[in-house]
Amino acid sequence: MTLADADMLLEASDVSKTYGAVVALKSASLAVRPGEVHALMGANGAGKSTLVKILTGAVRPDSGRVVVRGRERRVHSPAEARRNGVLSVYQEPSLIPDLDIRSNLRLTETPLEPFRHWLNELGLERLEMSRDAREVPLAAQRVIDLARALAIEPDVLLLDELTAALPANLTERVLEVIGRLRGGERSVIFISHRMIEIAAVCDRATVLREGQTVAVVDVGTGSEERIVGAMLGELASEVAASGGAKAATARPAGATPRLSVRQLAAGARLSDVSFDVYPGEVIGVVALEGQGQDELFDVLSGSERSTAGQVLVDGSAASFRHPADAIRAGLVYVAADRAEALLMQRPVRENIALPSAARVRDWGLINLRDERKRVNEAVATLQIDARAGAEVRRLSGGNQQKVTIARWVAGGVRTMLCFDPTRGIDIRTKGQIYALLRDLAAGGAAVLLYTSDLKEIQLACDRAVVIFGGRVVAELPAADADEQALLRAAYDLRSDAPMPEELAAEAVAADAAAAEAASEPAVPPETPAP
Amino acid sequence: MTATATADTTRPDPVARVIAFVRGEAWLLGLLGLLAALLLFTKAIQPNYGATGIQGLALSVLPLALAAVAQAVVVVSGGIDLSIGSMIALTNVVAATQMLGHGPEYAIVVAIGVLLLGTAIGAVNGAVIVATRVADIIVTLAMSFVWAGCALLVLTAPGGSATPWLIALVTGALGNEWLPRGAVALLLVTGLIWIPVKRSRLGLALYAVGSNELAAFRSGVSVGRTKIIAYALTGLFSAFGGLAVTAVTGVGNPLPGGYTLTSVAAVVLGGVSLAGGRGGVLGPILAVIILAQIRTDMTFLSLNPNLATVAQGAILIGVVMLGSLAQLRRVRG
C-alpha cells in the first residue's frame, strides 16, 4: 500500500459503491493537483454523481479511500466535508426559498465581504440582499450559490453542472472567474456536459465510464476527441454518425407552413415574434435567458394565452385555451424539466399512454392491446432502456427525457415543440435525440427546438431564429449559424461590431430585471373548465 | 443492452413477471399476510371463532370499508376529503327517513336517489375546490360542517328505519356460510365501479393528476374536470357507505361517526400515498379489516377496548415506518 501522492490536494483511489444489484462505481479514482481546474466527465450513469456524493460525504463508499492534503479522510455528512475543505455547488439551487439572501448566507456562515466581492466579479453587483430567495431568478440563484461557495474559500470546490441552467452571458462570466482560480492554492472539480467549457477552463479531465476511471486527459488541442472517445468507448463512431445526420431541405414552392407565428406577444417579455415552420423542418430558437422564449412555447403549447398576434396551423388561425386544444391541433410540447412532464411514480407505459388517452370526454375503456403495441413501438423507436420501467423516477435522466418524447411519438407527431430537451443529458442520448428530431422531420413533422446549447443548432436544425428582447432579431440558415454568429445575434450585435464588455454586463442586468419582472407565477396550472 | 430491454417489455418471461408482480404489489401482499396471521392468532386465542365471526366482521367493517374506498379514490387523484363522515351521515338519514313507512319498491327509488345525492354533493365539494382554488383540506373541512348541518336538518335525533331488503342484502351468508353477504356486497359495489374506472381514460387521468398536476395539464388532461369527477366518485362511495350504515344499524343517525379520520388512516395503512398518484382501493379495504380484527382480538383477550384505539395509532405509525424503511432499502440497496 503506497502513501498518497503528496503533490495532490485531493486524491480518491479505488472507490467503489453498489446500490443493491446496481454497481454505481467499480473502481474510480480521481487526483486533483493544487491550483488546478479538473474536469470530471462521463456519460449519464457513468458514476459521476455517486463519486461527487462520496467526495462531499453524502454517501459512504463500500471501499476505497479519499485523501485530502495527504491525510485520509472519512466524512459522514456534507457539513463535515465542508469542515475538511471540500465544498460542493449542487445541480439544484440550495438557497432556502422562504429566507432572504442575507439569512441564507447567515445560515451557511458565509462571510459577507468576500461574498460581495465574488458577486461583483460574477456580474451580479445589483443584487438586493433583503430579497427572498424565491423571488430571485433561477440563473441568479446559481450564481449566488457559486459566490457563496467561493466566499467560504474551500480547498476543493465541486461544481456540478453549474452552467447547465445559465444563459450564455452568465456562463461566460462564471467561466472567467473559475479560470482565474487556476494556479492558486485551491482546486476546482468541474462537471459539465459542454465540451467547450471544459476546453476553456480545465487543466485536466478525468473520464468515468461504467463506474471506472478510464482516462485522465491533459486538456489542450485535440483533447476533445480523446475525452469523447474515452467517455463513449466503442460507441463513439455511432454517435458521431447520428449526431451529424442533417438533411438538406428541399421545400416545394408555395407550400403552406405547418406553423406560422405572426406578431405574437404574451406576458411581459414576448412582444413581437413572427416566423414560419414548414413540414420537414427543424427550426432552432436561440435566445439568452428570459427573452420571451418561455412565453412563446407556453402560448404555442396552450399553457398560456397570447395578448396579441396570431398563430396559424396549416394556414388557418388557431387559438388554444388548454393544452388539449394544442395537442388536438397537432402541437405537442417537450419540456426541459422532466419533472414538469412526467408522472414520476407511475410506470413508463402510463406515461407514454397518457397524452393519447388524456381526454376524459372519451369514456370508453382503454384498449390495452392497442396501447401496449403503441407503447412498445415508441420504446423501441427511442431505444429506451425500460428495465426499471415500473416507476419512471428510477430511470436515468436521459431515459426519462426519451420517455417525454416517446409519449408524443406514440401518437404520431405533426408539430413538436422542444424546449431545451437535452439539458443535462449525456452526449450519447443527445445524439439519439438529434437523430430522432431529424427522423421526425424527415417523416413530415415540423419541429421547433429551443436550445441553450448553441452547438445543437448546426447539429440538428435547418434554420435558426434568434430572439432578443421579445423580438426576432435574426434568422440564419444552419450553415451560417455557428456558435460565434449565434452568440452575437443573441446579444443583438451586428456581425462585425466588437462585443464590448460593458454591453455584456448590461445584458446581464437587463436579463435580471426582466426575469424579476416576470418571475410571478408563470403558468396557472389550470384554466377554469369551460 | 437496448435489444434485451425492448424484448423485456414485449415478452417478459414468467419468472420475471412474478417477481415484478410481487415487487409491485408488495404492500398488498404484506397486508394479506398480516390479515392471515391475525385470523390464525384469533383462532388460537378463541378456538370457536368461525363462520359467524367472519360474518360479523364483514358486517361491522362494511361502512368503514366503503368510507376507505371513498377516501382512496380522492387521495389517489391528489386530494383529500374530510367530509366523508358527514356525507355518510347525510345520506344515512335521508335513506332512513325516506324508507320509514314505505314499501320495498319505493325503497329502491330511495336507494338510487341517495346514491345520486351522494354523487351530487361530492361533485359540489370538487367544484368548490376547483372554482375557488382554496386548498382541498380546507374546503372539505368546511363542507363537512355543511353536510353535517344538513343531516341534522333532516333528522335531529336517531330515527327512521331501513327497508328489510336492504338489511337482508348485507346480513347473513350467501350460500356457503363462509361467504358473508356483507363482503359480497362490498366487493360487488367496489369492483363494479372502480375496475371500469381504473381501466378507462378517466382512471389514467385520476392517477396522472394525483401524480403530477402540471404534467397532466401539459399532456392535455382537463385537471379541473378530473378533480370534480374524483370528488363525485368519493361522494358516490360515501353514499354507499351511508346506505351500509342504514342497513347495518337499521336507523338513521345524524351525527357523523368517526369515519373521516379512520378512512384517512386506512388509506395510509392501505399503501395509498397521501401525496397522490399511488395505490388502489384494495389496500385500504384490507387495512380496515385488519384494524377491526385487532379490536375484536383485544376483546377476546379481555383487554380494555380503549387500548385498541391506542394500538390502532401505534400500528399506523409502525406499519408506515416499516413500509418506508423497506422502500429506502430498495432504493439505497
Chai-1 contact restraints between the chains, C-beta under 6 A:
chainA,res_idxA,chainB,res_idxB,connection_type,confidence,min_distance_angstrom,max_distance_angstrom,comment,restraint_id
A,Y19,B,G333,contact,1.0,0.0,6.0,A-B,restraint_1
A,G20,B,G333,contact,1.0,0.0,6.0,A-B,restraint_2
A,P323,B,R218,contact,1.0,0.0,6.0,A-B,restraint_3
A,P323,B,G220,contact,1.0,0.0,6.0,A-B,restraint_4
A,A324,B,G220,contact,1.0,0.0,6.0,A-B,restraint_5
A,I327,B,G220,contact,1.0,0.0,6.0,A-B,restraint_6
A,E340,B,L214,contact,1.0,0.0,6.0,A-B,restraint_7
A,A341,B,A215,contact,1.0,0.0,6.0,A-B,restraint_8
A,L342,B,A215,contact,1.0,0.0,6.0,A-B,restraint_9
A,L343,B,A208,contact,1.0,0.0,6.0,A-B,restraint_10
A,L343,B,S211,contact,1.0,0.0,6.0,A-B,restraint_11
A,L343,B,N212,contact,1.0,0.0,6.0,A-B,restraint_12
A,L343,B,A215,contact,1.0,0.0,6.0,A-B,restraint_13
A,Q345,B,S211,contact,1.0,0.0,6.0,A-B,restraint_14
A,Q345,B,G277,contact,1.0,0.0,6.0,A-B,restraint_15
A,Q345,B,R278,contact,1.0,0.0,6.0,A-B,restraint_16
A,R346,B,S211,contact,1.0,0.0,6.0,A-B,restraint_17
A,L354,B,A208,contact,1.0,0.0,6.0,A-B,restraint_18
A,L354,B,S219,contact,1.0,0.0,6.0,A-B,restraint_19
A,P355,B,S219,contact,1.0,0.0,6.0,A-B,restraint_20
A,P355,B,G220,contact,1.0,0.0,6.0,A-B,restraint_21
A,A357,B,R201,contact,1.0,0.0,6.0,A-B,restraint_22
A,A357,B,L204,contact,1.0,0.0,6.0,A-B,restraint_23
A,A358,B,S219,contact,1.0,0.0,6.0,A-B,restraint_24
A,A358,B,G220,contact,1.0,0.0,6.0,A-B,restraint_25
A,A358,B,V221,contact,1.0,0.0,6.0,A-B,restraint_26
A,V360,B,L202,contact,1.0,0.0,6.0,A-B,restraint_27
A,V360,B,A205,contact,1.0,0.0,6.0,A-B,restraint_28
A,V360,B,S222,contact,1.0,0.0,6.0,A-B,restraint_29
A,V360,B,R225,contact,1.0,0.0,6.0,A-B,restraint_30
A,V360,B,T226,contact,1.0,0.0,6.0,A-B,restraint_31
A,D362,B,R201,contact,1.0,0.0,6.0,A-B,restraint_32
A,L365,B,R199,contact,1.0,0.0,6.0,A-B,restraint_33
A,L365,B,S200,contact,1.0,0.0,6.0,A-B,restraint_34
A,N376,B,T9,contact,1.0,0.0,6.0,A-B,restraint_35
A,N376,B,T10,contact,1.0,0.0,6.0,A-B,restraint_36
A,V379,B,T9,contact,1.0,0.0,6.0,A-B,restraint_37
A,A380,B,T6,contact,1.0,0.0,6.0,A-B,restraint_38
A,Q383,B,T2,contact,1.0,0.0,6.0,A-B,restraint_39
A,D385,B,A5,contact,1.0,0.0,6.0,A-B,restraint_40
A,A386,B,A5,contact,1.0,0.0,6.0,A-B,restraint_41
A,A386,B,T9,contact,1.0,0.0,6.0,A-B,restraint_42
A,R387,B,A5,contact,1.0,0.0,6.0,A-B,restraint_43
A,A390,B,G24,contact,1.0,0.0,6.0,A-B,restraint_44
A,P525,B,E213,contact,1.0,0.0,6.0,A-B,restraint_45
A,P525,B,L214,contact,1.0,0.0,6.0,A-B,restraint_46
A,P525,B,F217,contact,1.0,0.0,6.0,A-B,restraint_47
A,E526,B,V223,contact,1.0,0.0,6.0,A-B,restraint_48
A,E526,B,G224,contact,1.0,0.0,6.0,A-B,restraint_49
A,A529,B,G224,contact,1.0,0.0,6.0,A-B,restraint_50
A,A529,B,R225,contact,1.0,0.0,6.0,A-B,restraint_51
